[in-house]
Every structure is written in structure tokens, then in C-alpha cells.
Amino acid sequence: MKKPEPERKSTTNRGLFSALFPREHDFYAMLDEQADWTVVGVREFVDWLGALPLKSPSGLEEIEDEVDLMRHDMEDTLIRSFSTPFDRQDIYSISRQMDYILNFSKETAKEMVAFSVAPDEHIRSMALQLLEGTECIGRGIKALDSDKDSVESEIRKARRAYNALEEQYITGMAVLLQTNDAMYAIRTREIYHHLRDAGRAMRDTLDILHNAVIDLA
């Protein structure tokens, strides 16, 4: 089933750097598009968790493949570009860490099917916190070239989502370690751990995004 595409934003009012870089070198637009699709992918993951019994996460895999192509295109453009609107390592790292968010979401889904792990309240909660933080990243990247205060506000909200995800991981693990079913605990722990990895990729994206805001100030 074809997924709804994120709304493509006009790049005519992106500020000073839009006037300096042609469309194919508009790194703000590239990050914006990747962030939009990352949000679509994480939302697909959350929706997939709610559709029981769990099936192969083919929709999520398709989205992740598309985002990989976007990231590779950006890397090629970075190599060819003489200059960039902010540090090229930050551009690369933001893109790479966003990709990790989606990669870990996909791997979590695939392992849940392979290990026969049904979503519990902790898995659902961590996934929702991941989506909330990823949406904040998307909004922050949209404002990166125009409203630094909005970017900072979204970073703070996303960090709260990350902290909530970490707390839910600890709570879930505490409950899991009390079960008498060792195999269930081992399988489920792997799922919790991958969701935590996705959250940490989100955290790292936020740290790099914050550094970019400081560079642009």
C-alpha cells in the first residue's frame, strides 16, 4: 500500500543560503525531506505495532530504503560541493543519525516478528516517545534556516521525549527481570534494547542539530 508522501515545502523563502545555493545543493531542503520521511517511517512503525497479529513490516522497510537513497544522494552532493551553509560534518551526521532512528525502528519490527514478541505497554510507550521526539526533530530542521528559537524549543521538547523513553526502558526492564520465563525475558529484552538504540540515535541527532544552531547563530 502506497504511503502518503510528506508535504513538499516551498524552498523560495529559506533565507540567505537559499540565494547562494542552487536547488540541487539546498542542504536545508535535503535534510527537511529526509526528516519528513523519517517521521513517516516512525509513524508507520507505531501504527504497525497496533495492527495485531503482527505481520512483516514491509511498509516500514520500503520507507527505510527510500530514506537510504536520500541519504546517499546527500552524501554525494556533500562531496561535490565547494561550500555548505553550515559545517559539512554536521550536515552528514544529522542525516546519518536520522537514518539510524529509522534503521533501529525497522530492526525492532523485524525482530519482533522473528522472535514472536507481541507489543506490550513498554514497547508501545517507547515507540510513541520515539515518534514524538522525531516529530520535534522534523519541525526543528524546518526552522533551522529561519527561526533558531523555534529550533531550540523543539530540541528541548525532543529531549524530554528521549528522557521519557529512557525511563520507560528502565521501568520495562525492571518488570521483565522479575519474570520466571527466561526465554521470554531474553527475547523481549532484545526489543527493548533496540528501541533504546533508536532513542539514542534520536538523542545524538539532537546534539548535532544543537551544534548546528550554535554555528549558525
C-alpha positions in Angstrom: 0.0 0.0 0.0 1.5 3.3 -1.1 2.3 5.6 1.9 1.2 9.2 1.9 4.1 11.5 0.9 5.1 14.3 3.3 4.1 17.6 2.0 6.9 19.1 -0.1 7.7 22.6 1.2 8.5 25.5 -1.0 12.2 26.5 -0.8 11.7 30.0 -2.1 11.8 31.6 1.3 14.6 29.7 3.0 16.8 32.8 3.7 20.2 33.9 2.7 21.7 30.5 1.9 18.9 29.6 -0.5 20.0 32.5 -2.6 23.6 31.2 -2.6 22.9 27.5 -3.4 21.0 26.1 -6.4 18.2 23.7 -5.7 20.4 20.6 -6.0 22.7 22.0 -3.3 19.9 23.1 -0.9 21.0 21.1 2.1 18.3 22.5 4.2 15.7 21.1 1.8 17.5 17.8 1.7 17.6 17.5 5.4 13.9 18.6 5.6 12.8 15.9 3.1 14.7 13.2 5.0 13.3 14.4 8.3 9.8 14.3 6.9 10.2 10.7 5.7 11.8 9.7 8.9 8.7 10.9 10.7 6.6 9.0 8.2 8.7 5.8 8.9 8.5 6.0 12.7 4.8 6.7 12.5 4.4 3.6 10.3 6.3 1.7 13.0 3.9 2.9 15.7 0.9 2.1 13.5 2.3 -1.3 12.7 2.6 -2.1 16.4 -1.2 -1.5 16.7 -2.2 -3.9 14.0 -2.3 -7.3 15.6 -1.4 -10.0 14.8 2.0 -8.6 13.7 2.9 -9.1 10.1 6.1 -8.4 8.1 6.9 -4.7 8.4 7.2 -4.3 4.6 5.8 -0.8 4.6 8.5 0.3 7.0 11.2 -1.5 5.0 10.1 0.4 1.9 10.3 3.7 3.6 13.7 2.9 5.1 15.0 2.0 1.6 13.8 5.3 0.2 15.4 7.3 3.0 18.7 5.4 2.4 18.6 6.7 -1.2 18.1 10.3 0.0 21.0 10.0 2.4 23.3 8.6 -0.2 22.3 11.5 -2.6 23.1 14.0 0.1 26.5 12.4 0.8 27.3 12.5 -2.9 26.3 16.2 -3.0 28.4 17.0 0.0 31.5 15.5 -1.7 30.9 17.6 -4.8 30.0 20.9 -3.0 32.7 23.6 -2.6 30.8 25.1 0.4 27.9 24.4 2.6 25.5 26.6 4.7 27.0 25.1 8.0 29.6 22.6 8.9 29.5 19.7 6.4 30.3 17.2 9.1 27.2 18.3 11.0 25.1 18.0 7.8 26.4 14.5 7.3 26.0 13.5 10.9 22.4 14.8 11.2 21.5 12.8 8.1 23.3 9.7 9.3 21.8 9.8 12.8 18.3 10.3 11.5 18.9 7.2 9.3 19.8 5.3 12.4 16.5 6.2 14.0 14.7 4.5 11.1 17.1 1.6 10.9 16.6 0.7 14.5 12.9 1.0 14.2 12.9 -1.4 11.2 15.2 -3.8 13.0 13.0 -3.7 16.1 9.9 -4.6 14.0 11.7 -7.4 12.1 13.0 -8.9 15.4 9.5 -8.8 17.0 8.2 -10.9 14.1 11.2 -13.3 14.1 11.2 -13.7 17.9 7.4 -13.8 18.3 7.4 -10.8 20.7 4.0 -9.1 21.0 4.0 -5.3 21.8 3.5 -4.6 25.5 2.8 -1.3 27.2 6.6 -0.5 27.5 7.2 -1.2 23.8 4.2 1.0 22.8 5.3 3.8 25.1 8.9 3.8 23.9 7.7 3.9 20.3 5.4 6.8 21.0 8.1 8.7 22.7 10.4 8.0 19.7 7.7 9.3 17.4 7.2 12.5 19.5 10.9 13.2 19.5 11.3 12.5 15.8 8.5 14.9 15.0 10.3 17.6 17.0 13.4 17.0 15.0 11.4 17.4 11.8 10.0 20.7 13.0 13.4 21.8 14.2 15.0 21.2 10.8 12.3 23.1 9.0 13.1 26.1 11.2 16.8 25.8 11.0 17.4 28.5 8.4 14.8 30.9 9.7 14.0 30.6 13.4 16.7 29.5 15.8 14.5 30.0 18.8 11.9 27.5 17.4 14.7 25.0 16.8 15.9 25.3 20.4 12.3 24.9 21.6 11.9 21.7 19.6 15.2 20.3 20.8 14.1 20.8 24.4 10.8 19.0 23.8 12.6 16.2 21.9 15.0 15.8 24.8 12.1 15.4 27.2 10.7 12.7 24.9 14.1 10.9 24.9 14.3 11.1 28.7 10.8 9.6 28.9 11.8 6.8 26.6 14.8 6.0 28.8 12.6 6.0 31.9 10.2 3.6 30.2 13.1 1.3 29.2 14.3 1.1 32.8 10.7 0.5 34.0 10.2 -2.2 31.4 13.5 -3.9 32.2 12.7 -3.9 35.9 9.4 -5.7 35.3 11.0 -8.0 32.8 13.7 -9.2 35.1 11.1 -10.3 37.6 9.5 -12.8 35.2 10.1 -16.5 35.7 10.1 -17.1 31.9 13.7 -16.7 31.0 13.3 -17.2 27.2 10.5 -14.6 27.1 12.7 -12.2 29.0 15.7 -12.7 26.7 13.5 -12.2 23.5 11.8 -9.1 24.9 15.0 -7.6 26.3 16.3 -7.5 22.7 13.3 -5.5 21.6 13.6 -3.1 24.5 17.3 -2.7 23.7 16.7 -1.9 20.0 14.1 0.7 20.9 16.6 2.3 23.3 19.2 2.3 20.5 16.6 4.2 18.3 16.2 6.7 21.2 19.9 7.2 21.5 20.1 7.8 17.8 17.4 10.5 18.3 19.5 11.9 21.2 22.6 12.1 19.0 20.7 13.8 16.2 19.5 16.4 18.7 23.1 17.1 19.9 24.3 17.6 16.4 21.3 19.8 15.5 22.0 21.9 18.6 25.6 22.3 17.5 24.5 23.4 14.0 22.2 26.1 15.6 25.2 27.4 17.6 27.3 27.6 14.5 24.6 29.5 12.6 24.0 31.9 15.5 
